[in-house]
């Protein structure tokens, strides 16, 4: 039976994850739990897990830094990121580390079971043709994410992206959701909102100008979307965060 290590700085999250999933049904067992990266690294040496579920934001070493260190110990270990934040920059970096998936809290047991099945298939097949296929998929997605990051101010659609990279639109939509835990629209919106916050923080551009610069044709839609993402209007955000000089 494959062993799973759970890593999160909140005990209630660890308990919820451990008790909320039928691990044995998927053919695995929870062999250890850790509250921080140091504990996790020690347990990796002691229990030698096959699969690691790790939070991405923790005090000290981040989840991605932890993954990098664990991969140096055993590159065959499979990883799933758990997070309460739909943060596209973290999701993008996770692709570089061949992370199997990005699960947002609260957890979906069916989604976790699917990721466990994928991990088990990879572990069963070792470092055969599967690793090569994973590399190809990751490289393609990295190229797509870079294009979106460079062109988010344009009117990008999933259909145009799929055509550019010779993919089926439905497959590309599934790829975003499965690998990043985000839809294409959520990823695009996150890129735009991050730039909007930066412009509000560092420039005197009007809110309408910022809206246009990041790809929103409808000024009022931008304001609604910004408030939904940040719980503040652009004006409130600027008042609280604007850096003079």
N, C-alpha and C positions, 0 to 999 in steps of 0.2 A: 504494500500500500504506500502510495506517495505521501510525503510529509509536507505540511504547510506551516509556514511561519507568518504570524500576523504582527504588524508593527504600526502602532499609533500612540500618540502621546496622551490620549484620553482613554482611561480605563472603561468608561461607559461605551465608547465606540468599539473597543476590543470585545467587550462582553456581548454587545449587540451583534457584531459580526460573527462571533463564535457560535452564539446560540440561534441566530437567525437563518443559518444555512445548514442544510442536511449534507454535511461534508462526506459522510460515509457512503451516501447514495451515489456520489460522484466518484467514489473510489479513492478518497484521500482522507487524511486525519490531521487535525490541528495538533502539531507536535510542540509548539512553543508560541509565546507571546512576548512582545517587547514594547517598552514605552519610549524608547529613544534609539538612535543609531548605534550608540556604543553597546547597549544590551543586545541589539539585533546582530551586530557583528560577532559578538561572543557566542550567541546561540547558533549562528551559522556554522561556526567552528565545531560546536558541541553536538548539535543534533543533525547537521548536514541536511537541511530541507531541500526539497525539489522545487517548491513553489513559494514565492514570497509575496504577500499582500502588504503594501506599505502606504502610509499616509504620505502626502507630498510636502506638506508644511508642518515641520516640527522644529522645536527649539534646537539650536546647534546645527548639526548636519541635516540637510534637507533630504527628502525621500529620493530625489534623483542622484544626489551625491552618494547616498547609501547604496543605491543600485550599482553605481559605478564601482564602488569599493567591493561589493559582493561579487560582481562579475570578474574582478581580478582574482578572487578566491576560487570561484567555480563558475565558468562561463555557461555551463549547462542549466543553471537555475533559471526558472521562468518567473516573470514578474507581472503583477497587476497593481496599478496605482488606485488608491482610494482617496477621495477628496470631497470636501464640501464646497469646493470652488470650481466653477466652470471657467477656468483660466486658460486661454488659448496658448499663452506663451509656455506654460508648463506642459500642456498637451503636445505642443510642437516639439519641445525638447525630449519628451518621453519617446518619440519615434526614434531618435538617435540611439536609444538604449534598447531597442527591440522589445519594448514593453507590449504585453499581449493586449492590454485594454486599460481603460480609464473609467473607473466606476464612481459615480457621484453618490454622495449620501443624500437621503436614506437609501439603503441598498436594495437592489432588486435581486431576489434569489435566483430567478430564472437567468438573468444576465450573468451572475456569478457562476452558475452551473455551466453555462455555455463557455465561459472563459476557462473554467477548470477542464472541460472536455478538450478544448484547444491545447491547453498546456500538456495534458496527458498524451495527446496524439503526438506532440512534438517530442516529449520525453521518450515515448515508446519507439519513435523512429530514430532517435539519436540525432546525429548531426548530418544525416543523409540529405537528399534533394529537398527536404522541407526547409532547411536553413537557407538554401539558395533561393527558394521561392519567397521566403520571408524577407530576405535581403532585397529582392527585386521589388516587392510590394512596398517596402519601407522607402526605397530610393524614389519610387514613383510618387509616393505621398509627400516626401520631402520637397520634391520639385514643385508639386502642386501648391503646397503651403507657402513656398517661397514666392510663387507667382501671385498668390492672393495677398501676401504681406506687402509685395511691391506695387500692387494695383488695386488695393481695397477702395481707393477713392473713385474708381471707375464703376460702371454698372455691370458687375460680374454676375453671371448666373451659373448654376450647376450644369446647365446644358452646354454653355460655351466652354466651360472648363473640361467637360467630358469630351467634347469635340476636339479641343486643343491637344488633349493627351490620349486620344484614341481609346476612350473608355465608354462603357455604357453608363448613362446618367444615373440609373437606379443602383448600379454597382458602386459608383463613386459616392452616392449618398450613403450607402451602407458602410463604405470604407471609412468615411468621416465618423459616423456614429460608433462603429465597432472599435476603431483604433484610437479615437480621441475622446469619445464620450460626448461629442458635440455634433449637432447637425451642421451642414455647410453654412446655413444662415446664421447660426449662433457663433460660429467661428468668425465669419465676416463681420458681424456686428461687434464682436469683442475687439477685433483689430481696429475698427473705426472708433469705438468708444475709448480705447486706450489712447489713441491719438487726440481725440477730442479733449480728454482730461489733461493731456500734456499741453495742448494749446491754450486751454483755459488757465492752466497753471503758470505758463511762462510768457504769454503774449497778450497784447491788447486788441487782438482781432475781435470784431463783433461776433456775437453768437451766430448770426446769420452767415457771416463769412466762414466761420468754423464749420457750420453745417454743410455748406457747399464744398469746402476743401476736403472733407472726408467722405463725400459721395452721397449726401442726402439732398435730394431735389426739393423735398417738402420740409420747410423750416419747422413747422409745427409738429410734424411726425418725428423729427429729430429730437425735439424737446421732450415729447412723450416717451420716446425710446430711451433717452438719456436718464430720465427720471426713473423709469422702470429698472434700468440696470444699476443705478447708483443710489436710488432713493432720495435724490436731490435734483432740482432743476439746474441747468447749466449756470444760471445766474447765482444760485445759492452755492454751487460748487466753487465758482470763481471767487466769490466773496470770502469763502473759508480758506481757499488754497492759493490764491494768486500771490506770486512772488514778485515783489516790487524790485525794480532795478535789474 
